[in-house]
């Protein structure tokens, strides 16, 4: 009980919004937990990530779209047996989220418990995950694999939240522009309020043919610790659609990858799982659609 209390204090010191009206300065989760952080895997020069409120308009996002992003995306975390924090977003309905599967497992394959989703709206809510109602790509998943996803029911729906749709009739393609949303990755160059999502504009570099039930693609998006599960959006016929989630970056704690050019062979690359194919089917089954 004491261990859980200590973990709770450490995590919530980084996550919870200050009771005062003004925003507080960011405290990376890894820093709060005493985990070393380095500003890598930053691809093609500088770290281009920034507060959604700051960078959103330059990415073509309207005020309504920014508010919607904040409502449907946020932190995913678990307390036991060890703490874990990443990013997730509502998927298909306001009653379930999608994230990277490895967030919900320990390295030895133990399922984590006491898990939650906390969005980053101005009226933020924290809701427990009902892990008894979940669809995992594998149990346990191998981090960074084609099975590294989890769709998990919320203990209760988030009112007035509308997830971004999946457009599976228009396949994602090389060169597509992306808007990647992350709750609060470690080791960022800029200081961002923890209550505001982090955003970046980047591109799809390659869409390999998948031999697995799920699809995936490679990007030049910057990714550091706690980026897993980040939501990838793009526009199809002017509409923002949910394209995928971040599952892995290169060896992001290796200083050689700080600002290195995009290079799949060398590992200077970020990989996303597509929210179409088997993931879309699993989300529909869990939602009862």
C-alpha positions, -999 to +999 in steps of 0.1 A: +000+000+000+029+023+009+046+016-024+014+024-044+010+056-025+046+067-033+040+058-070+007+077-070+024+109-056+052+107-081+029+102-111+003+127-101+029+154-092+036+153-130+000+148-143-025+167-122-035+202-131-025+228-105-054+240-082-043+276-090-057+293-121-024+298-138-006+268-155+024+252-139+057+243-156+060+208-170+075+180-149+083+150-172+070+117-158+104+101-162+120+129-142+094+125-114+102+088-112+140+093-113+144+078-148+172+094-169+159+112-200+177+123-231+164+145-260+166+117-287+152+101-311+149+135-327+148+131-365+161+155-391+176+182-370+156+200-343+128+189-319+097+203-337+072+193-309+053+220-291+021+228-272-010+221-292-023+256-284+009+271-297+015+251-328-020+240-337-030+269-359+002+266-380-008+229-385-041+241-400-062+232-369-092+253-361-102+262-325-129+236-327-105+209-338-080+218-311-108+216-284-119+182-299-083+168-298-080+179-261-113+161-253-105+128-269-068+124-262-046+123-231-027+102-206-029+064-202-013+050-172-012+022-146+000+021-110+006-016-103+028-036-100+051-008-114+040+026-128+037+032-165+026+063-184+019+068-221-007+083-245-041+072-256-072+084-274-108+076-277-114+051-305-147+047-324-168+056-294-166+077-262-165+045-242-131+030-252-095+041-259-067+028-280-030+029-269+002+009-273-003-025-257+031-025-240+020+003-217-003-021-199+023-048-193+055-050-174+087-061-191+083-096-177+048-099-193+027-092-162-006-074-168-006-041-151-036-030-130-052+001-116-051+018-150-066+050-161-072+074-189-070+112-183-079+135-211-064+170-216-095+191-221-099+223-202-125+204-181-102+173-178-116+141-165-098+109-152-116+076-158-105+041-148-099+016-175-119-016-174-092-040-185-116-070-182-132-056-214-102-051-237-088-062-271-050-068-271-030-076-302-011-101-281-010-110-244+017-099-236+025-079-267+061-075-279+069-037-278+071-023-313+056-053-330+025-054-352+006-068-322+015-039-299-019-024-294-046-023-268-082-012-271-097-009-236-132+000-223-136+029-200-154+024-167-178+052-179-181+072-211-167+107-216-197+130-222-197+152-253-165+136-267-165+126-303-136+104-315-120+111-348-132+087-375-111+060-392-110+064-430-101+029-442-113+034-477-085+059-484-052+041-476-024+061-460+004+068-485+041+078-486+044+116-482+011+121-463+011+149-438+005+139-402-004+157-370+008+136-341-006+142-306+012+131-275+001+136-239+036+147-226+067+130-239+100+130-220+130+150-230+113+177-251+133+207-262+104+230-253+086+234-219+049+226-223+021+227-196+013+192-186-024+198-190-020+206-228-013+180-255+019+181-274+017+183-312+039+179-342+036+181-379+055+154-397+052+130-427+047+094-436+080+082-452+071+047-462+041+023-460+055-012-462+033-041-473+023-058-440+024-096-437+004-093-404-033-087-398-025-051-388-010-024-410+020-001-402+040+028-416+073+046-410+075+083-402+100+111-395+080+122-364+101+130-333+095+105-304+110+101-270+099+084-238+062+082-232+054+089-268+039+054-272+002+054-281+003+089-296-026+096-320-018+102-357-042+124-375-043+135-412-068+151-435-088+132-461-111+155-482-106+182-456-117+160-427-094+150-398-092+112-396-075+088-372-046+072-390-026+053-364-007+053-331+030+056-323+044+022-311+082+026-313+111+049-321+147+042-327+171+038-298+158+070-283+183+071-254+213+069-276+228+104-281+239+095-316+202+098-326+198+134-314+189+152-346+201+124-369+187+123-405+158+099-412+173+065-418+153+033-413+184+011-416+202+030-389+172+032-366+164+070-370+128+063-376+094+062-358+069+035-365+031+036-362+004+010-363-025+019-386-060+021-370-074+002-400-073-035-408-073-058-377-072-029-353-104-014-367-121-048-366-111-053-330-123-019-320-157-025-336-161-059-319-153-044-285-178-015-291-204-040-302-207-025-337 
